[in-house]
């Protein structure tokens, strides 16, 4: 999808109407600003997980709920 012109109007509308926008890098944040011309705040959350720190604990069941978002956009 990205900067494909056929998706431009719906992508720009979606970004402008979102309550929160995240990007995986400063480069992609800046490209979004440059391409779509939106002024909404965008937070950079790097696409990184330290598996030495974040891993399931053996034998322990966690009752807390988790929210996970995984996505991929191909050009």
Secondary structure per residue as TSV (DSSP state, phi and psi in degrees):
chain	resnum	aa	ss	phi	psi
A	1	X	-	360.0	-79.3
A	2	X	T	47.7	-118.8
A	3	X	T	-99.4	15.9
A	4	X	-	-55.1	120.4
A	5	X	G	-58.5	-29.7
A	6	X	G	-68.0	-23.2
A	7	X	G	-97.4	-6.1
A	8	X	H	-52.7	-53.3
A	9	X	H	-60.1	-45.0
A	10	X	H	-71.3	-34.8
A	11	X	H	-68.0	-46.2
A	12	X	H	-60.9	-45.6
A	13	X	H	-59.2	-46.1
A	14	X	H	-61.9	-42.5
A	15	X	H	-64.0	-46.9
A	16	X	H	-66.8	-27.3
A	17	X	H	-93.8	-3.3
A	18	X	-	-76.9	144.3
A	19	X	S	-79.2	-24.3
A	20	X	-	-150.5	137.0
A	21	X	-	-129.1	130.6
A	22	X	E	-122.4	151.4
A	23	X	E	-132.1	153.3
A	24	X	S	-87.7	-5.9
A	25	X	S	-155.9	159.9
A	26	X	H	-63.9	-36.1
A	27	X	H	-59.0	-48.7
A	28	X	H	-68.3	-32.6
A	29	X	H	-61.7	-48.0
A	30	X	H	-66.6	-39.3
A	31	X	H	-61.8	-38.9
A	32	X	H	-63.3	-43.3
A	33	X	H	-62.1	-47.8
A	34	X	H	-65.0	-44.6
A	35	X	H	-77.0	-45.0
A	36	X	H	-99.1	-11.7
A	37	X	-	62.0	33.8
A	38	X	-	-94.4	148.9
A	39	X	-	-104.1	-1.2
A	40	X	S	-58.4	146.8
A	41	X	-	-66.9	135.9
A	42	X	-	-127.1	129.7
A	43	X	E	-99.8	136.5
A	44	X	E	-89.2	121.2
A	45	X	-	-123.0	104.9
A	46	X	-	-60.9	143.4
A	47	X	S	-80.1	78.8
A	48	X	-	-152.0	136.5
A	49	X	-	-133.6	126.3
A	50	X	-	-86.6	101.5
A	51	X	T	-69.8	-12.6
A	52	X	T	-74.6	-26.9
A	53	X	T	-97.6	-46.2
A	54	X	S	-101.8	98.2
A	55	X	-	-151.5	155.3
A	56	X	-	-62.8	142.3
A	57	X	-	-86.8	128.6
A	58	X	T	-62.1	133.7
A	59	X	T	74.4	3.8
A	60	X	-	-115.8	127.8
A	61	X	-	-98.9	124.3
A	62	X	-	-93.1	122.5
A	63	X	-	-84.2	-10.6
A	64	X	S	-71.3	147.7
A	65	X	-	-85.2	148.8
A	66	X	-	-122.0	146.7
A	67	X	-	-115.0	124.8
A	68	X	-	-127.2	137.1
A	69	X	-	-125.6	124.9
A	70	X	-	-130.3	131.1
A	71	X	-	-150.1	165.1
A	72	X	-	-152.9	131.1
A	73	X	-	-116.9	121.4
A	74	X	-	-102.1	148.7
A	75	X	-	-85.9	360.0
